[in-house]
Amino acid sequence: MKKVLLLACILLIISAGCKAQIKSPRFRVLALYENGGHHVAFTNAARPWLNKLAAKKGFQIDYIQNTDTIDSALLSKYNLFIQLDYPPYGWKEKAASAFERYITQGRGGWIGFHHATLLGEFDGFPMWQWFSGFMGGIRYKNYIPDFASATVNIEDRQHPVMKGVPKSFVVKKEEWYSYDKSPRANVHVLASVDEKTYSPNSDVKMGDHPVVWTNPNVKARNVYIFMGHSPILFNDAAYRNMVTNAILWAAKK
């Protein structure tokens, strides 16, 4: 009887250990997202997709809807910070300072989508100058309010973010932002949009128009992905592949 009980205890310990190993995530992600406004449809599509990706790739993802709780202690728990269509203004001062340290000191990685380059004076808030520099020294200028489809061309196919991504793919619906200048001189461009392919055509053009880039001048691995307005983006295998690659690369996995 004692042998049976001992065996049972050993099996329970082994089972508990296995469960602990299964539950231990490869890395942790914190996603800041908007839960309202005209970007909510993208968020509503992104969250379940990210949750499935987390389960598949073995990482943990947590969500917050504002910057109130962001500080260095919170960020220290995460390998990657995702700015999921959240603008770069209106942040609490403590949050902004902690985020800057997180990026400049390489305490974790960062991925920003779409709204993260809405740089300027909005809703009574001044432009976050540091963030503008982080994004290549740009300022938001204009956008295509009625949306347009366009072809995105990959410029650096050797970069890990673009592994398995075709040399070009069509984004069927986007409100392409333009900036006061191209960030190219200050960042490493991974992809750009061909403005000649806008359908319908638009006068809101930049010429040189990067849409995916990384800033090698900070210690944190970082990727900005402009496309992030319409939920139909997650129907596109090229887009899903690129985002998956970006998460694993920025988290150093």
Secondary structure, DSSP 8 states (H G I E B T S, - for coil): -HHHHHHHHHHHHHHHHHHHHHHS-S-EEEEEE--SGGGHHHHHHHHHHHHHHHHHHT-EEEEESSSTT-SHHHHTT-SEEEEES--SSS--HHHHHHHHHHHHTTSSEEEEEGGGG--S-BTTB---HHHHHHTTS--EEEE-TT-EEEEEEES-TTSGGGTT--SEEEEEEE--EEESS-SGGGSEEEEEEEEEEEES--S---SS-EEEEE-TTSSS-EEEE---S-GGGGG-HHHHHHHHHHHHHHTT-
